[in-house]
Each structure stands twice: as C-alpha cells, then as structure tokens.
C-alpha cells in the first residue's frame, strides 16, 4: 500500500496561486516567554514575526502569590511585575498587542479532588486568585488570560481512586466543577471585563471534570456576553498533519457544539468564540523517543510553511506556536552578553531559526488548489448553509456512527466480543453480551470532521482497558467508484466494507501498539475499496489493550481528497 506521507508531500507541491479565502488577519502568538530586557528594546523586531506572547506565571495557585499579589498581600517576587509592565508597554506600542497572562492547573497540586471541588473554602481561594489574575492582566496591559487545564487529567476521570463517593455522587462532582468554572471566570471578568480568554489544550469534548469546569466558564461568559470571547488553543496541529486535516482543525469543535451547549451558549460561541490552532516548529527534535523520525530541516520548514498557509486561510482570530526552546530571537554573542539570552541547543545541527522567522514573516495564504472545494464547504458551514453532519460528509468522515460496546477484548474474552454483530442488520433493540453486561447499538454523534474517533471518549474514559467496540455507518455514493479508506489505529482494528474484510490489524504486541502518530499524519495506511452506487456498509471493530484508545478514518480519492457527493448516514 502506498503511504499517505508520500501522497501528502506530493500534495504540498501542488500549491497554485489562488485568491486567499480570507485576508491574512489572524494573529500569531508565541508560547511562552518571561519578562526580559530584549522584549522592551526589540519590540519592533518582534512585531515582524509575532503578534504577542503567552507570559506564564506558573500555576493559578502559586503563581499569583509569587508574582502578582493576592488579597491585598504583595507579591513574593517584586521584580517580575515591573519588568513585565515595561515589556507589555513596549510591545503594545510596537503593535505586538496579543499578549496573555498565562496560568496552568498543576498535576502536583490539590485540585481536583473531593475536598477541593466540594469545599467552600477552596472555591473561595480559587476566586480570589482568579480575581488577582484578572486585575493584573488588566493593569499590565495584557489582551487577556490563558488558562491551561491539561496537567491534572488523570483526576478528571470519575473512576480515579481519589473519588470514593462517600456522601457525594458523580452528579455532585459535575455540578461542583461547573460552578467553580463559573465562579473563577466571573471573578476574573469582574476585574477585566474585556479580557480575551484562551484555554489549553483546546478541547471542549474532554474528560469529565475538565469539560464541566470549561462549560461553567463558557456558560457564564455567554450569559454576560463577554466581549473578548472564549478561544480554544488547540494542540492537534502540533504535529504536521495531512493538508485536509490541517484545513479542518480550526472548525473541529464547531461541528459538535450543538451536542454540548444550550442555545444561548451556542449563539455566543458562533458570535465570539474560535479555535486557535497551535503549531510546534521544533516538534521533530523536541519530542519523541529514539525512533522518532527526523528529516532535513529545510524539508521540515517547507511543510511548516504549507501548514501555516492553510491555517491562515481558515483560522478566525489566532494561531499560536509552542516550543521548548525560545524561538523569538536569533542568538548572537552580543545579545547573550547584554540580555543573558543563551544560544538555543538542538539535537539536529541543521536547524536554523532564521528559516522559521522567514516563514512567520511570509504570512501567505495559498492553500493547494485541490483543497478549494473543501474551503468552500467551510465557508458554507460558517454561513449555516451546511449542517455539522454535512460538513463531516464534505471531509469524508461519518458524523454519526452506530456503536456497540463496550465489548470484551477478543484476544482475552472472545465470548463477550459479539464477533458477528457487524455482519448482521443493526437493530437497536437487540441485546448482545458485552464485556461487563448486555449492550445495544446506539447512535453516537461524533461530529468531528477530522475523522478522529476517540473510543475512550465514547465511553467517557471510564474503565476502557481490555475492551473492544463496533462502529457501523453507511456511505451513500452517487455512482460506482473507487475510493481509499485512510486508516490509523490503536491498538487493533478490523475494517469491513459491504460485509467483506478489507483490512485486518487485530493483532498487536503484548505491550500494546499505540497509534503511529510520531511526527505527522494520523492516517497510516490506505485501503482501496469499491463503492457501489447507493448504500455501502462500513464497519469498524476497534480493540484496546490499555491506555489511549483511538482510530482515524477518512474516505478519499487516491490523492487523499474526500470523494465529492458521498454522504454518511445511519441508514
């Protein structure tokens, strides 16, 4: 089978001179920076490459105490605040106006837990700290506040052992997380009503505690019509994706918001909220193990340029970049002597940050010509001329699936894996013996036009080790034609098309397989299929050993472009 990498690299060579879908007005923000003299003295140089910075002060709990001051008490470190103020003043004057005071939830601190979620004293502490964050962000001249909720993710799941459910329920935790989200953002906005809010890692359909905390924030902002908006700093584009996936990432949560929010919150989201995709220019050398693939820097930078050109065409307000090393200056001995800015060290000797700066200064919006129909579909979706399901159709992925599970892992307890269910008619009333109890087919509204199916999320990350699940949809084709199923998986997968096995990777190492998403492309293999005119049955069996559980699927032509006119329905 041909590799999707080869096809996608060929696609990058098809860049034609197109009229931009939209003006290149998106702002580029750099993560992250600490106050320093270079930013003040060289703000005009910064303005050529970045529109702002994330200024991180650490966790929401300890950072305000150390650097800002809380409840009338002075900051423990008196130097940070005045230097940050000078930086922001200089940057704003130079046009680098999109700067964010940034905090995170630490995986090492107490929240979340039964005590911190359900106790009034801790909630009061949170609101005091978020009020201090809002006040400092306003007084220092920041555009807004960025809140990273990622790190305590194991405790975001309701079956974490920290939750013993003695005197409280899952519903109590849901209510408490949402209430705290509301209270924190209310305290912040009362100090800084115009604040733009960005959350990392930029996912709303996330684990239980995390998503309800974010829902609480977003619901309050909708109620008061907060002008700055709520923006998701998505990390999906950290790794380089195929061009079609890159194109749809700035809308991947928009398609599913009807499943998450009240009508009022949906209207607020559509009016003032966006997805801000993040890129990682140095991911090739800053992440991964010894087998992580690397290639010449000039090849990498050419694809980064293409990635940003596509993202600029569809991102509504922000794009941002992450790196472990500071990428906002080019080292020289003079700068190191004057500002203490050390030479960046990279494991790959050909990396030249001046090439990255040239990409940032380019600001071109020239996606490949064969993405133009997909760009038109995004525009129609933005104008409410396409439904979320139709947007998924346009990108070659099912918006809805029939799902049967959780089932047993067939390598462990095949008697409870319902092996024949995918070749039988789908009947939501029929019972099957699953891993823990009887299960029925149910309609799962995935509505993710990237084609990423997080099986763990299907079951809200609860008890998903040693499992399997069946997915079924029907592809409706206007004619008989050839297609390619683009596939990625973790740990095992079996594909049937019109009840014939077309791809079998149900075996995997004892330690598990993991999706091979090391550097680029969630779709690892290409499976040719023949679509009959009319209805075609597509069935996926996904198998999980342990840990993350995901598969990726998209139906395309040989060039990786979704087949026009094909739709996916449950019947």
Secondary structure, DSSP 8 states (H G I E B T S, - for coil): ---HHHHHHHHHTT------SS-S--EEEEEEE---HHHHHTHHHHTTT-SEEEEEEEETTTHIIIII--TT---S-SHHHHHHHHHHHHHHHTT----EEEEE--SSSS-SSHHHHH-HHHHHHHHHHHHHHHHHHHHHT-SEEEEE--TTGGGGSTTSTT---SS--HHHHHHHHHHHHHHHHHHHHHH-TT-EEEEES--SS--HHHHHHHHHHHHHHHHTT-TT-EEEEE-GGGSB--HHHHHHHTTTTGGGGGGTS-HHHHHHHHHH-EEEEEE-TTHHHHSS-TT-----HHHHHHHHHHHHHHHHHH-SSEEEEE-SS--SS---HHHHHHH-------SSTT--HHHHHHHHHH------GGGHHHHHHHHHHHTTSS-HHHHHHHTTS-SEEEEEEEEE-TTT-GGGS-TTGGGS---TT--EE-SSSEE--EEEE---TT-EEEHHHHTTTSS-SSEEEEEEEEEEESS-EEEEEEEEEESEEEEEETTEEEEEE----TT------SSB-S--EEEEEEE-SEEEEEEEEEEESSS--EEEEEEE-TTS-B-TT-EEE--
